[in-house]
Amino acid sequence: MARAIAASWFKFLLVVIGGLLLIVVAFTRMTGGGLPSLRMMRRDLSPAQIALFSAVRTGDLAGLRDSLAQGADVESREFPRRRTPLMIAAAANQAGAAKALLAAHADVGATDRAGWVPLCIAAEAGAVDVAALLLEAGARSAIDTTCTDQSSRRTPLAIAVRRGHASVVAMLLAAHADVRSVDAGDLTPLEEAVRAGRVDLATLLLRAGAPLTISPGAHAASLLHLALEYCHDNDPEMVKLLVAAGADTTTRDALGSTPLQSARTAGQRHLNEGCFGRIADALREAGVSQ
């Protein structure tokens, strides 16, 4: 009995050690070297540069200006994501810091380790004031930049839609962001909005001319079928919006069903029959008869 218990503990320790080794290997690959010390994690930043990053994060404008006056590089990079102070301001939604950095000629086109520019970072954070400052400072040329890392490929507009930041979406659309762009999953911003049940975002995108066609990445026969797949509480309003915008109500899915037929069928066999029933009612109210 004691031998069996000892063997079990030995196996457990081997699993734990193996897991720790995998973490170390992954971290080493990410950082491009061995385990860093605190000094290495700052990439040998000077005290003024360390103070600059701290001031940006907290919105300490006096501290920010003091750091710059002491020689802190406005384009210094912080480990491990290699982000500049302007990128940190975007991520922290510190508009005052961003404005001060832009006045010091911070680069709006710089990219971090993942290839993201400050506008992409602001879009993800919902930092609408920072995004506005970036656009005014020349980031319009990056408005349709594809922000890429190992698992994603999205424009600032797609990022804002995916995160649900309506104010950033509206600003980017006003700056003529491309509503036809597709992300790593071959989804358009409108398809992302439909999947999320965000009627407000879909309304903004349709007003900006978003196409009503369906992309391969949506894995649905039409936008109306896509709305049915997720059946959010506000999807009756979504289908009304799509029908009013001219969405095709006669397209059939792989089972040969139109959106209305799919809603009726799903309502009969699905646990969430009330949702599908409301969608079917909404389609009929919108003038769909088959």
C-alpha positions in Angstrom: 0.0 0.0 0.0 2.8 2.4 1.0 4.7 1.6 -2.2 1.6 2.3 -4.3 1.1 5.7 -2.6 4.7 6.6 -3.1 4.5 5.6 -6.8 1.4 7.8 -7.2 3.1 10.8 -5.6 6.2 10.3 -7.9 4.0 10.3 -11.0 2.2 13.5 -9.7 5.6 15.2 -9.2 6.7 14.2 -12.7 3.5 15.8 -14.2 4.0 19.0 -12.2 7.7 19.3 -13.2 6.8 18.6 -16.8 4.2 21.3 -16.7 6.6 23.8 -15.3 9.2 23.0 -17.9 6.6 23.6 -20.7 5.8 27.0 -19.2 9.5 27.9 -19.0 10.0 26.8 -22.7 7.0 28.8 -23.8 8.0 31.9 -21.9 11.6 31.6 -23.2 10.3 31.4 -26.8 8.1 34.4 -26.3 10.8 36.6 -24.8 13.6 35.4 -27.1 15.9 34.3 -24.3 16.1 32.9 -20.8 14.1 33.9 -17.8 14.6 37.6 -17.4 15.5 39.5 -14.3 13.5 42.6 -13.3 16.1 44.7 -15.0 15.9 42.7 -18.2 12.1 42.9 -18.1 12.5 46.7 -18.3 15.0 46.1 -21.2 17.5 48.3 -19.3 15.2 51.3 -19.3 16.6 54.4 -17.6 15.0 55.7 -14.5 13.4 58.4 -16.5 11.9 56.0 -19.0 10.6 53.8 -16.2 9.0 56.9 -14.7 7.5 57.8 -18.1 5.7 54.5 -18.4 4.4 54.8 -14.9 3.2 58.3 -15.4 1.4 57.3 -18.7 -0.4 54.5 -17.0 -1.7 56.7 -14.2 -2.4 59.8 -16.3 0.2 61.8 -14.3 0.8 64.5 -16.8 3.3 66.4 -14.6 5.3 63.2 -14.1 5.1 62.5 -17.8 6.5 65.9 -18.8 9.2 65.7 -16.1 10.3 62.3 -17.5 10.5 63.7 -21.0 12.5 66.7 -19.8 14.9 64.3 -18.1 15.6 62.6 -21.5 13.1 59.7 -21.5 12.7 58.4 -25.1 9.1 58.9 -26.3 9.7 55.7 -28.5 11.1 53.6 -25.7 9.8 50.0 -25.5 8.5 48.1 -22.5 9.1 44.4 -22.2 7.6 41.9 -23.0 5.0 43.3 -25.5 7.4 46.0 -26.8 4.9 48.7 -26.4 5.7 52.4 -26.6 4.3 54.9 -24.1 1.7 56.0 -26.7 0.5 52.3 -26.9 0.3 52.2 -23.1 -1.8 55.4 -23.1 -4.1 53.8 -25.6 -4.5 50.6 -23.6 -5.1 52.5 -20.4 -7.5 55.0 -22.0 -5.3 57.9 -20.9 -6.2 60.6 -23.4 -4.3 63.4 -21.6 -1.1 61.3 -21.7 -1.7 60.4 -25.3 -2.1 64.1 -26.2 1.1 65.0 -24.4 3.0 62.2 -26.1 1.7 63.1 -29.5 2.8 66.7 -28.9 6.3 65.2 -28.3 6.0 63.6 -31.7 5.2 60.0 -30.7 4.9 57.7 -33.7 1.3 56.8 -34.4 2.5 54.1 -36.8 4.7 52.2 -34.5 3.9 48.5 -33.9 4.3 46.3 -30.9 5.5 42.7 -30.7 2.2 41.4 -32.1 2.2 44.0 -35.0 -0.5 46.2 -33.5 -0.5 50.0 -34.0 -1.8 52.4 -31.3 -5.1 52.7 -33.1 -5.8 49.0 -32.9 -4.9 49.1 -29.2 -7.3 52.0 -28.6 -10.1 50.2 -30.5 -9.6 47.1 -28.3 -9.7 49.2 -25.1 -12.7 51.3 -26.2 -10.5 54.4 -25.8 -12.6 56.6 -28.0 -10.8 59.9 -26.9 -7.4 58.4 -27.6 -8.6 57.0 -30.9 -9.8 60.5 -31.9 -6.4 62.0 -31.0 -4.6 59.3 -33.0 -6.8 60.0 -36.1 -6.2 63.7 -35.8 -2.5 63.1 -35.5 -2.2 61.2 -38.7 -3.4 57.6 -37.9 -6.0 57.8 -40.6 -3.6 56.1 -42.9 -3.7 53.2 -40.4 -7.5 53.0 -40.2 -7.7 49.9 -42.3 -4.4 48.4 -41.0 -4.6 44.7 -40.3 -3.6 44.1 -36.7 -2.1 40.6 -36.6 -0.8 38.2 -34.1 -0.6 34.4 -34.1 -4.4 33.9 -33.8 -6.1 37.0 -35.2 -6.2 39.3 -38.1 -8.5 42.3 -37.7 -8.8 46.0 -38.6 -9.4 48.6 -35.9 -13.1 48.5 -36.9 -13.4 44.8 -36.6 -11.7 44.9 -33.2 -14.1 47.6 -31.9 -17.1 45.6 -33.2 -15.9 42.4 -31.6 -15.3 44.2 -28.3 -18.7 46.0 -28.5 -17.3 49.5 -28.3 -20.1 51.4 -30.2 -18.5 54.9 -29.7 -15.3 53.7 -31.3 -17.2 52.0 -34.1 -19.1 55.2 -34.9 -15.8 57.2 -34.9 -14.0 54.8 -37.2 -17.0 54.7 -39.6 -17.1 58.5 -39.7 -13.4 58.3 -40.7 -14.4 56.0 -43.6 -13.2 52.7 -42.2 -13.7 49.8 -44.6 -16.9 48.0 -43.7 -16.1 45.2 -46.1 -12.9 44.0 -44.4 -12.8 40.5 -43.1 -11.0 39.1 -40.1 -9.0 35.9 -39.6 -12.2 34.0 -39.5 -13.4 35.5 -42.7 -16.1 37.4 -40.9 -17.2 41.0 -41.8 -17.9 43.5 -39.1 -21.6 43.3 -39.8 -21.5 39.5 -39.3 -19.7 39.9 -36.0 -22.4 42.4 -34.9 -25.2 39.9 -36.0 -23.5 37.0 -34.2 -23.3 39.1 -31.0 -26.8 40.4 -31.3 -25.7 44.0 -31.3 -28.5 45.8 -33.1 -26.8 49.2 -32.3 -23.6 48.2 -34.0 -25.4 46.6 -37.0 -27.4 49.8 -37.4 -24.2 51.9 -37.6 -22.6 49.5 -40.0 -25.6 49.3 -42.3 -25.8 53.1 -42.4 -22.2 53.1 -43.5 -22.9 50.7 -46.4 -22.0 47.4 -44.9 -22.8 44.6 -47.5 -25.7 42.3 -46.8 -23.9 39.3 -48.4 -22.6 36.5 -46.3 -19.0 35.4 -46.2 -17.7 31.9 -46.1 -16.4 32.3 -42.5 -20.0 32.8 -41.2 -21.0 29.3 -42.0 -24.6 30.3 -42.6 -26.8 30.6 -45.7 -27.6 34.3 -45.0 -27.4 37.0 -42.4 -30.9 36.1 -41.3 -29.9 32.5 -40.8 -26.8 33.7 -38.9 -29.0 35.6 -36.5 -31.1 32.5 -35.9 -28.0 30.4 -35.0 -27.4 32.5 -31.8 -31.0 33.6 -31.0 -30.3 36.6 -28.7 -33.1 38.2 -26.8 -33.0 41.3 -29.1 -32.7 39.3 -32.4 -36.3 40.1 -33.3 -35.1 43.7 -33.7 -32.1 42.5 -35.5 -34.0 40.5 -38.2 -36.4 43.5 -38.6 -33.4 45.7 -39.2 -31.8 43.3 -41.7 -35.1 42.9 -43.6 -35.7 46.6 -43.8 -32.1 47.0 -45.1 -32.9 44.6 -47.9 -31.5 41.3 -46.6 -32.5 38.3 -48.7 -35.4 36.5 -47.0 -35.7 33.7 -49.6 -32.3 32.1 -49.4 -32.4 28.5 -48.3 -30.0 26.8 -46.0 -28.5 23.3 -46.4 -31.8 21.8 -45.2 -33.7 23.7 -47.8 -35.3 26.1 -45.3 -35.8 29.9 -45.6 -35.1 32.0 -42.5 -38.8 32.0 -41.5 -39.0 28.2 -42.0 -35.9 27.7 -39.9 -37.3 29.9 -37.1 -40.5 27.9 -37.1 -38.7 24.5 -37.1 -36.3 25.6 -34.4 -39.1 26.9 -32.2 -40.8 23.5 -32.3 -37.7 21.5 -31.3 -35.5 23.8 -29.4 -35.5 24.4 -25.6 -35.4 28.1 -26.3 -38.6 28.0 -28.4 -39.7 31.4 -27.1 -36.8 33.2 -28.7 -37.2 31.5 -32.1 -41.0 32.1 -31.9 -40.4 35.8 -31.4 -38.0 35.9 -34.4 -40.6 34.1 -36.6 -43.1 36.7 -35.5 -40.7 39.5 -36.2 -40.1 38.1 -39.7 -43.8 38.0 -40.4 -44.3 41.5 -39.1 -41.5 42.6 -41.5 -43.6 41.2 -44.4 -41.9 37.9 -44.8 -44.4 35.2 -45.7 -42.3 32.1 -46.6 
